[in-house]
Amino acid sequence: MTSRNNLAYVYAAAGDLGRAIPLYERTLQDCERVLSPGHPLIAAVRENLDRARSA
C-alpha cells in the first residue's frame, strides 16, 4: 500500500490527477480495511488524496 501511495503521488506530481485520485481512493480503502485506525499510512494517504482533490 505504501508503494501504491507513492505511485499515486508521482502521478499527481506529473499532473495526472485522473490516475492519482482513483489510486489514492483505492489505497485508502485498503488501508482502512487492513490497518489499525491510527496507522500513520492512513493519515498520509488521506492527506495526499485531499491535496490531489484540491489541485
C-alpha positions as CSV (number, residue, x, y, z in Angstrom):
1,M,0.0,0.0,0.0
2,T,2.9,2.3,0.6
3,S,4.1,1.7,-3.0
4,R,0.6,2.5,-4.3
5,N,0.5,5.7,-2.3
6,N,3.9,6.6,-3.7
7,L,2.8,5.8,-7.3
8,A,-0.3,8.0,-6.9
9,Y,2.0,10.7,-5.6
10,V,4.1,10.5,-8.7
11,Y,1.0,10.6,-10.9
12,A,-0.2,13.7,-9.0
13,A,3.2,15.4,-9.3
14,A,3.1,14.8,-13.0
15,G,-0.3,16.4,-13.2
16,D,-2.1,13.1,-14.0
17,L,-4.9,13.5,-11.4
18,G,-7.1,11.2,-13.4
19,R,-4.9,8.3,-12.4
20,A,-3.8,9.7,-9.0
21,I,-7.1,10.3,-7.4
22,P,-8.7,6.8,-8.1
23,L,-5.4,5.1,-6.9
24,Y,-5.4,7.2,-3.7
25,E,-9.1,6.3,-3.1
26,R,-8.5,2.5,-3.6
27,T,-5.3,2.7,-1.5
28,L,-7.2,4.5,1.3
29,Q,-10.0,1.9,1.3
30,D,-7.5,-0.9,1.6
31,C,-5.5,0.8,4.3
32,E,-8.7,1.4,6.3
33,R,-9.7,-2.3,5.9
34,V,-6.3,-3.8,6.8
35,L,-4.5,-1.4,9.1
36,S,-5.4,-0.2,12.6
37,P,-7.3,3.1,12.7
38,G,-4.4,5.1,14.0
39,H,-1.8,3.9,11.5
40,P,0.2,6.7,10.0
41,L,-0.1,5.4,6.4
42,I,-3.9,6.1,6.6
43,A,-3.3,9.7,7.5
44,A,-0.6,10.0,4.8
45,V,-2.9,8.6,2.1
46,R,-5.8,10.7,3.2
47,E,-3.7,13.9,3.2
48,N,-2.3,13.1,-0.3
49,L,-5.9,12.4,-1.6
50,D,-7.1,15.7,-0.1
51,R,-4.3,17.6,-1.8
52,A,-4.9,15.9,-5.2
53,R,-8.6,16.6,-5.0
54,S,-8.0,20.3,-4.2
55,A,-5.4,20.7,-7.0
